[in-house]
Amino acid sequence: DTPGSFLAAVAEHEPDVAIVDVRMPPTHTDEGIVAAVEARRRRPGLAVLVLSAYVEQTFATELLAAGAGRLGYMLKERVGRVDEFLTALHRVAGGGTAVDPEVVGQLLARNPHTSALGRLSPRERDVLALMAQGLGNTAIAEKLVITEGGVH
């Protein structure tokens, strides 16, 4: 599909959630991202789950920095893990954000000392990774075997 056909389908069918690949024809660069942004501009509140074969650092960083709800970024390799895919899809549709744990890990690994993310302690990174998966304070505390106050 092309960005034009994606936007036409969103306009015609008025979905609650759109799933779009980062790379679309004709150039297979960032057409999917551009189309997703345009779809949300035309239809405010549209939930969008973006799929990518690998971490697109710029888009992932913008997604995390914006903090906007109803957005998700997932690596295509996880789509085959149906439970993870459906969890992310439901979270985005429900107004939340879903960021693939691998994306968070790679963002933390890049420029570890120059970014704000790089200044996080290992425990803070663990908490952030679990937050990106959509877990709340209670679930994070249970998973990391720490107090809920410690998570907060």
N, C-alpha and C positions, 0 to 999 in steps of 0.2 A: 504494500500500500504506500501511497504518497501522503505528504502532509495535507494536501487538498482533499483527498478522499477521506482521510481521518477526520478532518474538520467537518466535512459534509455529513459523515456518519454520526458524529456527535450532535450536530444540529438537527438531523432528521430523527434520531432515536432518543435523544435526551437521556442518556444513561446516567445512573447515579455514580458509576465509577468507569473511568477509561483506563485501559492498559495499553501502554505505548512503548515501543522500542526506541532507545536513544537514537539509533541510526536508522534512517529511512532513505529511500531513493529520493532524489536522483544522485546525490553525492555521498550518501552514507556517512555523513559526519554528525551534525547535531540537529538534523531536521526534526527528529522526534521530540527533542526538548523544546525546540522553537514551537512546534505544533501544540505540544502540551500547554505551554505558557499561553499561546493564543486561544486555545480551547477554554482555559480557565478565565481569560480576559472576557471572552464572549459569554461564558456561562459561569459566573462567580459561584464558588462553592463546589464546583465539579471536583470530585475526588480523582486523583491521578496516581497510578502505580507505574513507574518507569522501570523498564527492564533493560539491562545492559549485559553484554558478554564479559566485560571487565570493568573495573572501577574507573569511571570518568571523574578524575579528581575535581575539576572545576565545578561540575554540576553537583557532585556530592557535597562539596564544601558549601556551595550556595544553598543547597537544600537544608543542611544542618544549621547554617547561619541564619536563614530566614525564619526558622522556627514555625513556619506556617503549617497548619493542620491540613488534613485530607491529602497528604502527599506521601508517596513512598518511593523508595529506590531499592531495587532488588537485582541481584545477579541472576542471570538466566539459569545458571547451573542449579539454583534452588527451586526453580519452577517444578522440576521433577520430584521434589520432596513436597508432595501435595499438601501435607498438613502445614508446613511452613508457609507455602504460597497462600493457602486459604487464610491462615492467621493474619498474614500481612494484608491481604485483600480486605478482610473484614475490619481490621484496625483502621485502614485508610478510609473505607466506606463509612466507618463510624465516627469520623472526624479526627482521628489521630494521625500519627506519623509512623512510618515503618522504614527503618534503615537496616539494610542487610548487615549482619555482624562482621562480615568480611570487609565491607566498605569502611566501617568504623575502625577495624584493625589496621587497614592500609593507610587510612588518614592519620592515625596515631603514629604509624611507623615513619611516615614522611616528615621531614623537617622536625624531628622530635624536640629540638631545643629552641627553635625560633618561634614556634606557634604557641598559642595559649593552650591548645590541647597537649602539646609536648611538656608543659609544666605540671600536668596532672600527676599525682602519685599513682603507682600501680593499682592500688585499691580504687582510686577515683576512676581510673580507666576501666576497671572491671564493672563498676557501677554504671558508667556511661554506656558501655557496650550492652548491658542488660536493659538500660533505659531505651536504647535504640531498638531493642527487640520488643518494646512496648510493655515491659514489666513495670509494675508499680512498686512503691517503696516496700510494702510488705513482702511481695514475691521476691524482690531483690535481696532483702534481708534474709529470707529463708534460704535462698540459693547460695548466698555467700556466707551463711552462718554468722551473721552479725546482727546487731540490734537495728530496729527500724530508725531510731534516732541517728545511728551511725550512717545509715544510707542517706538520710536527710542532710 
